[in-house]
Amino acid sequence: MSMVHFVGAGPGARDLITLRGKKLIENADVVIYTGSLVNPELLQDTKEDCEIYNSAKMTLDEVIATMQEAVSRGADIVRLHTGDPSLYGAIREQIDILKQKGIAFDICPGVSSFCAAAAALEAEYTLPSVSQTVIISRVEGRTPVPEREHLGSLAAHGATMVLFLSAAMLEKVSADLISGGLAPETPAAIVYKASWPEEKVLHGTVATLPALGALDTIEKTALVVVGNVLGREYELSRLYAADFSTGFREAKT
């Protein structure tokens, strides 16, 4: 049955797409990909006669019209989004229209760039005694965020923060985080194109974020990671402590 498959392309590296996602791309008759973010190397796995559209140059109406026309002739469509489509993928608006039109769809999850950024940083976002919470958000820009989710409010929690779509506004990011209570010396990093061949990792602090971005003129395709999990101090996990019992082993006295 002809349908639309929303596929998470992964963070960038061609081999970090899921096996299911790769198979869907290989079998697709039509691929509509997020050209501003998805690694075009992934398109090398398409069939020779696959029709490929770059959604960066399309409106929502044009994307839907392309899907609807392809479905009308029995084609199999892949809507290829960067990372995992559930994060800043704008898939809800597409899904609701497809439902209205009676067009079948499914969703194939992907590896988010925030996971690839942790790998690039050699970091664990949830360190015992440091942070057990990860806040994924973005700074307010041309697109607003809910009042209660401004960076200053989120910073007050002291949790690990991973900021999407914020690398072009590092002055504001730094100011908002500090106004929210984060110490200027709180560790921070910019990860540019995590998992891509041109990946860059820049380490600094909340106060030095603007200078870091200016150093390499990084404005797009980068994540900002903030938190003391990037520092050196933490406690060992109780899970593997000798004096800690679990459902699989008894504590050693």
Long-range contacts (C-beta under 8 A, 24 or more apart in sequence): 1-104, 2-70, 2-71, 2-73, 2-74, 2-75, 2-76, 2-77, 2-104, 3-71, 3-76, 3-77, 3-103, 3-104, 3-105, 3-106, 4-67, 4-71, 4-77, 4-78, 4-79, 4-98, 4-103, 4-104, 4-105, 4-106, 5-76, 5-77, 5-78, 5-79, 5-105, 5-106, 5-107, 5-108, 6-79, 6-81, 6-85, 6-89, 6-91, 6-94, 6-95, 6-105, 6-106, 6-107, 6-108, 7-78, 7-79, 7-80, 7-81, 7-85, 7-108, 7-110, 8-81, 8-82, 8-83, 8-84, 8-85, 8-108, 8-109, 8-110, 8-111, 8-112, 9-33, 9-34, 9-38, 9-39, 9-42, 9-80, 9-81, 9-82, 9-83, 9-110, 10-83, 10-110, 10-111, 10-116, 10-195, 11-82, 11-83, 11-111, 11-112, 11-113, 11-115, 11-116, 11-117, 11-194, 11-195, 11-196, 12-39, 12-82, 12-113, 12-116, 12-193, 12-194, 12-195, 12-196, 12-199, 13-39, 13-116, 13-195, 13-196, 14-39, 14-41, 14-42, 14-44, 16-111, 16-116, 16-195, 17-42, 17-110, 17-111, 18-108, 18-109, 18-110, 18-111, 20-108, 21-108, 21-110, 24-78, 24-108, 25-78, 25-80, 27-76, 28-76, 28-77, 28-78, 29-70, 29-75, 29-76, 29-77, 30-66, 30-67, 30-70, 30-75, 30-76, 30-77, 30-78, 31-77, 31-78, 31-80, 32-58, 32-63, 32-66, 32-67, 32-77, 32-78, 32-79, 32-80, 33-78, 33-79, 33-80, 34-80, 34-81, 34-82, 37-82, 37-83, 37-221, 38-80, 38-81, 38-82, 39-196, 42-80, 51-75, 55-79, 60-93, 60-94, 60-97, 63-94, 64-94, 64-97, 64-98, 64-101, 67-98, 67-103, 68-101, 68-103, 71-103, 81-110, 82-113, 83-110, 83-111, 83-112, 83-113, 83-114, 84-109, 84-110, 84-111, 84-112, 85-109, 85-110, 87-112, 87-114, 87-136, 87-164, 88-138, 88-164, 88-165, 113-164, 113-194, 113-195, 113-223, 114-162, 114-164, 114-223, 116-191, 116-194, 116-195, 117-162, 117-191, 117-194, 117-223, 117-225, 118-225, 119-194, 119-195, 120-191, 120-194, 120-195, 120-199, 120-201, 121-189, 121-191, 121-201, 121-225, 121-230, 123-225, 123-229, 123-230, 124-229, 125-160, 125-162, 125-227, 125-229, 126-160, 126-229, 127-228, 127-229, 127-234, 127-235, 128-234, 128-235, 128-236, 128-237, 128-238, 129-234, 129-235, 130-227, 130-228, 130-229, 130-231, 130-233, 130-234, 130-235, 131-158, 131-159, 131-160, 131-227, 131-228, 131-229, 132-159, 133-157, 133-159, 133-160, 134-159, 134-160, 134-161, 134-162, 135-159, 135-160, 135-161, 135-162, 136-161, 136-162, 136-163, 136-164, 137-161, 137-162, 137-163, 137-164, 138-163, 138-164, 138-165, 138-166, 139-163, 139-165, 139-166, 139-169, 139-172, 139-173, 139-176, 140-172, 141-165, 141-166, 141-168, 141-169, 150-176, 151-176, 151-177, 151-180, 152-176, 152-177, 152-179, 152-180, 152-181, 153-180, 154-180, 155-179, 155-180, 155-181, 155-182, 156-180, 156-181, 158-182, 158-227, 158-228, 159-227, 160-225, 160-226, 160-227, 160-229, 161-224, 161-225, 161-226, 161-227, 162-223, 162-224, 162-225, 162-226, 163-223, 163-224, 163-225, 163-226, 164-223, 166-224, 167-192, 167-213, 167-218, 167-219, 167-220, 167-221, 167-222, 167-223, 167-224, 168-219, 168-220, 170-209, 170-210, 170-212, 170-213, 170-224, 171-210, 173-209, 173-224, 174-206, 174-207, 174-209, 174-210, 177-206, 177-226, 178-206, 178-207, 182-206, 182-226, 186-226, 186-227, 186-228, 187-226, 187-227, 187-228, 187-229, 187-230, 187-231, 188-212, 188-224, 188-225, 188-226, 188-227, 188-230, 189-224, 189-225, 189-226, 189-230, 190-218, 190-222, 190-223, 190-224, 190-225, 191-222, 191-223, 191-225, 192-216, 192-218, 192-221, 192-222, 193-221, 193-222, 194-223, 203-230
